Amino acid sequence: MNPTALTIDIPQIMEFGLSDTCPQPPRFQGNNRGCYQNPEFDRLYHVASTSLDPTERDNAIIQAQRLINEDVGKIPLAYRADAIAYRKGLVGLGSRWPTMGDTWNVAEWRWE
């Protein structure tokens, strides 16, 4: 059990499971405290954090989470929820990637 206060920003939260974040001598620094190592998880993280295709990113995140849960049973204890107030008639606001901010697609907003 490793209760730590990590943000739930995806794919940033996935960094704790990367092979290269396993603590190594001499200072034993790294977020992968259990030293979980899986080349497929590393590959899926790379796709999730670099792909420009949203469907490809989402699929990589889902597959990576499924993989690590089958291997070690990681369960997040908290989720981030945002409430955004806007005026009636404004359309085009979309769901967002956690680190993008509230106005990431402002060019698509319009009044009806």
N, C-alpha and C positions, 0 to 999 in steps of 0.2 A: 504494500500500500504506500502510495506516495502522494499525500495531499499537499499540493503546492498551489500558489496563486499565479497561475498562468492565464494570459488572455485567451479567449476562444476565437481569435482571429485565424481564419483558415486562409492560406496554408501555413501561416506562421506557427500555429500550435503544433503542427506536425513535425517541426524541427526537433522536438525532444526524442523522436524515434529514429533519427538519421544515424547511420553507422559512424560517420565522422564526428558526431558530437558525443561519442562515448568517452568518458574521462580517461586520460592517458597520463602516465608518469612524465615528468616529475611532479607536476602540480595538481594533477587529477581534476582538471577543470572540464566542464561540459554538462549539458542539460540531460543527456541520456544516461541517467544515474543507474539504470538497470543494465546498461550496455546492450540493449536490444540491437541486433544486427540482422538485417534482411535486405539483400540486394534489390528484390522486387519492390519493397517499400521505398527504398531510396530512389528507384526509377520513377515510381508513381509520384513521389514528392516533387521530383524534378519536372515532370509533366504538369502537375498542379500549380507549380510556382512560375512556369515559364511559357506555357501554351497561350496562344492568343485566341484559341477557339474555346468559347465558354462551355460547350458540351463536352469537349475533350477534358477540360479542367475539372468539371463536375464529376465526370466518370472516373477520373484518376483519384479524386478525393474520396469518392464512395468506395472504390476498390481498395485504396490504402487503408481506410478506416475499417473495412471488413477484414482485411488481412491482419492488421495489428490486434483487432479484437479477438480474432480466432487464435492468435499466437499468445497474447498476454492478458487479454480481458481489460482493456483500458475503458474506463467509464468516466466521462466528465461530470462534475458535480454542480456546475452552474452554466447558464447560458446568458448571452447578452441580448437584451431586447431594447429596441429603440422606438420611440413614438415621435412621429413627425407631424406637426400641425400644418395644414394648408387650407387655403380658401376654396370654397365651393366653386366649381367651374374650371379649376386648374387640373389639366389631365396630362399624362405622360410621365408622372413620377414612377420610377420603377424600383424593383428590389435592387439591392446593391451588394457589392462585395464588401466585407466588413471594414476594410481600411480605405475605402474610396471617398467617404464623406457623403453628406446628404444631397449634394447638388451634382453628382458625377455625370448625370445625363441631362443637364439643364437645357442643352440645345434641342432636346426633344419635347420639352414642355410647351403647352399651348393653352389658350383660353377657349372654352366652349360656351 
